[in-house]
Amino acid sequence: MIIRLPRAGFVAAALGLLLATGVVGCAPSVTSPTTVATVASPVVGRVIAIDSEGLTKVRGFTVRTATGTEVPLVIGVLENGAEFPPGHLAEHMATASEVRAWYRDAGGQRVVYRLEDADAG
C-alpha cells in the first residue's frame, strides 16, 4: 500500500525535517560554567545577565570572565554611580563590552561598590 501525501504536505514535512536537522546541527555545545569559589576584586568580564526592574532599579548582574568563570554580583551603594549608573550595564550586555566591578564580600554575596568600563584603565 502506498500512501500519497498532497504535494504541499510533503514539502512542509521536508522543510520541517531540514529545519529541525539544521537547528540541532547548529546548536552550540553546552558547557557548564566554572564554579566561583574565589574571584579577586575587581572582576573583569562581559555582562551576561542583569537582574532589574528597569534601568533605575538594577539589583544585580552576572559577568563571564575571560576564563569562562561566571560571577554573580549584587549592586550596593556605588561610589561612582553618577559616572556609571547601573542602567549602563544593559549597554555593556548589548555590545558585549567588558566591565570592571569592585566588590566586598557581604554574607556570601559579592556586593559591588564601584563599576567602570574595563577599557577605562
Beta strands, then each sheet from edge to edge (+ up, - down):
strand 1: 43-52
strand 2: 58-64
strand 3: 70-75
strand 4: 98-106
strand 5: 109-117
sheet 1: 1+ 2- 3+ 5+ 4- 1+
end
